[in-house]
Amino acid sequence: SLATVGFGQVVFALEHFVVGTALPLLYLFRRDDSIFYFVMYADMAWETYDMLAMFYRRLTGADYTISRYNKAIDNVMVPHHIFGVGFEMMALMAGPGISK
């Protein structure tokens, strides 16, 4: 339904703001390495769950994705999530010192 899609988009935007802007700014000012690790692992978990939910939707038709996009966009979102997780894994291997 449209309400479900709208709610999914609000949650999607909120996650991008918190993990993509607010927490990195907090890390920038506090230099607390635990924030760096939390942001990396939180976003990897978010993207991995959403990607698995997309695959599950393809198999069963049941939509448990976070953003509730139409499944036609999965062809763009799956590579986006795969590369996002890959870049975050590289950042974790480099450690928080890479951003200092």
Sine and cosine of phi, psi and omega as CSV:
sin_phi,cos_phi,sin_psi,cos_psi,sin_omega,cos_omega
0.00,0.00,0.29,-0.96,-0.02,-1.00
-0.91,0.42,-0.59,0.81,0.02,-1.00
-0.90,0.43,-0.63,0.77,0.02,-1.00
-0.91,0.42,-0.68,0.73,0.03,-1.00
-0.90,0.44,-0.69,0.73,0.01,-1.00
-0.88,0.48,-0.70,0.71,0.04,-1.00
-0.89,0.45,-0.67,0.74,0.03,-1.00
-0.86,0.50,-0.62,0.78,0.01,-1.00
-0.94,0.34,-0.58,0.81,0.06,-1.00
-0.90,0.43,-0.71,0.70,0.02,-1.00
-0.89,0.45,-0.68,0.73,0.02,-1.00
-0.86,0.51,-0.74,0.68,0.01,-1.00
-0.91,0.41,-0.64,0.77,0.02,-1.00
-0.89,0.45,-0.70,0.72,0.03,-1.00
-0.88,0.48,-0.69,0.72,0.01,-1.00
-0.90,0.44,-0.59,0.81,0.03,-1.00
-0.93,0.36,-0.75,0.67,-0.06,-1.00
-0.92,0.39,-0.80,0.61,-0.09,-1.00
-0.98,0.18,-0.48,0.88,-0.07,-1.00
-0.99,-0.10,-0.31,0.95,-0.06,-1.00
-0.77,-0.64,-0.86,0.51,-0.14,-0.99
-0.89,0.46,-0.79,0.61,-0.03,-1.00
-0.93,0.37,-0.65,0.76,0.09,-1.00
-0.88,0.47,-0.58,0.81,0.07,-1.00
-0.92,0.40,-0.65,0.76,0.06,-1.00
-0.87,0.50,-0.68,0.73,0.03,-1.00
-0.89,0.45,-0.66,0.75,-0.01,-1.00
-0.85,0.53,-0.64,0.77,-0.05,-1.00
-1.00,0.06,-0.53,0.85,-0.05,-1.00
-1.00,-0.08,-0.44,0.90,-0.04,-1.00
0.84,0.54,0.57,0.82,0.03,-1.00
-1.00,-0.03,0.92,-0.39,-0.08,-1.00
-0.86,0.51,-0.46,0.89,0.00,-1.00
-0.90,0.43,-0.50,0.87,0.06,-1.00
-0.92,0.40,-0.69,0.72,0.04,-1.00
-0.83,0.56,-0.78,0.63,-0.03,-1.00
-0.90,0.43,-0.65,0.76,0.01,-1.00
-0.88,0.48,-0.72,0.70,-0.02,-1.00
-0.88,0.48,-0.71,0.70,-0.02,-1.00
-0.89,0.46,-0.77,0.64,-0.04,-1.00
-0.93,0.36,-0.60,0.80,0.01,-1.00
-0.90,0.43,-0.71,0.71,-0.01,-1.00
-0.94,0.34,-0.60,0.80,0.06,-1.00
-0.89,0.46,-0.65,0.76,0.02,-1.00
-0.91,0.42,-0.69,0.72,0.00,-1.00
-0.86,0.51,-0.78,0.63,-0.05,-1.00
-0.93,0.38,-0.61,0.79,0.02,-1.00
-0.91,0.41,-0.70,0.71,0.04,-1.00
-0.87,0.50,-0.74,0.67,-0.05,-1.00
-0.89,0.46,-0.63,0.78,0.01,-1.00
-0.91,0.41,-0.70,0.72,0.05,-1.00
-0.89,0.45,-0.61,0.79,0.04,-1.00
-0.91,0.41,-0.55,0.83,0.06,-1.00
-0.91,0.41,-0.69,0.73,0.04,-1.00
-0.90,0.44,-0.66,0.75,0.03,-1.00
-0.89,0.46,-0.65,0.76,0.03,-1.00
-0.89,0.46,-0.63,0.78,0.03,-1.00
-0.90,0.45,-0.61,0.79,-0.03,-1.00
-0.97,0.22,-0.65,0.76,-0.16,-0.99
-0.92,-0.40,-0.37,0.93,-0.09,-1.00
1.00,0.02,-0.18,0.98,0.02,-1.00
-0.99,0.14,0.79,-0.62,-0.08,-1.00
-0.99,-0.17,0.96,-0.28,0.09,-1.00
-0.91,-0.41,0.31,0.95,0.02,-1.00
-0.92,0.40,0.37,-0.93,-0.04,-1.00
-0.96,0.27,-0.73,0.68,-0.11,-0.99
-1.00,0.10,-0.28,0.96,0.01,-1.00
0.88,0.48,0.50,0.87,0.10,-0.99
-0.90,0.44,0.31,-0.95,0.15,-0.99
-0.91,0.42,0.56,-0.83,-0.07,-1.00
-0.91,0.41,-0.23,0.97,0.04,-1.00
-0.90,0.44,-0.43,0.90,-0.02,-1.00
-1.00,0.10,-0.11,0.99,0.01,-1.00
-0.84,0.54,-0.55,0.83,-0.02,-1.00
-0.89,0.45,-0.37,0.93,0.07,-1.00
-1.00,-0.09,-0.64,0.77,-0.10,-0.99
-0.95,0.31,-0.59,0.80,-0.02,-1.00
-0.89,0.46,-0.78,0.62,0.06,-1.00
-0.88,0.47,-0.59,0.81,0.04,-1.00
-0.85,0.52,-0.72,0.69,0.00,-1.00
-0.93,0.36,-0.65,0.76,0.00,-1.00
-0.88,0.48,-0.74,0.67,-0.01,-1.00
-0.94,0.35,-0.58,0.81,0.05,-1.00
-0.87,0.49,-0.74,0.67,0.03,-1.00
-0.89,0.45,-0.64,0.77,0.02,-1.00
-0.88,0.47,-0.71,0.71,0.02,-1.00
-0.91,0.41,-0.60,0.80,0.03,-1.00
-0.93,0.37,-0.58,0.81,0.07,-1.00
-0.90,0.43,-0.64,0.77,0.05,-1.00
-0.90,0.43,-0.63,0.77,0.04,-1.00
-0.90,0.44,-0.63,0.78,0.04,-1.00
-0.91,0.41,-0.60,0.80,0.03,-1.00
-0.92,0.38,-0.59,0.81,0.02,-1.00
-0.96,0.27,-0.51,0.86,0.01,-1.00
1.00,0.06,0.17,-0.99,-0.06,-1.00
-0.92,0.40,-0.33,0.94,0.00,-1.00
-0.89,0.46,-0.36,0.93,-0.02,-1.00
-0.91,0.42,-0.42,0.91,-0.05,-1.00
-0.99,-0.12,0.09,1.00,-0.04,-1.00
-0.99,-0.17,0.00,0.00,0.00,0.00
